[in-house]
């Protein structure tokens, strides 16, 4: 299991976090997603077939690009 915390500057509220959770949880292999609007971070845990590249791509696609 891999785990990464990403900086996502576009997060401004709990609704943003919910949208990100809903989208990332659709990726096969993603085990958990947690976000914090205060620190503007998203922490993701995943196994194969998900990858960090796939997660970053999905975030960019939904207008929450990670730095």
Number of C-alpha atoms within 10 A of each C-alpha: 9 13 15 12 14 16 18 21 14 14 22 14 13 13 11 16 21 14 12 21 17 12 16 23 16 9 16 13 16 21 16 13 21 14 23 17 17 10 12 17 20 20 14 21 18 21 14 10 10 17 17 15 9 13 20 16 15 18 17 13 11 12 13 20 18 19 9
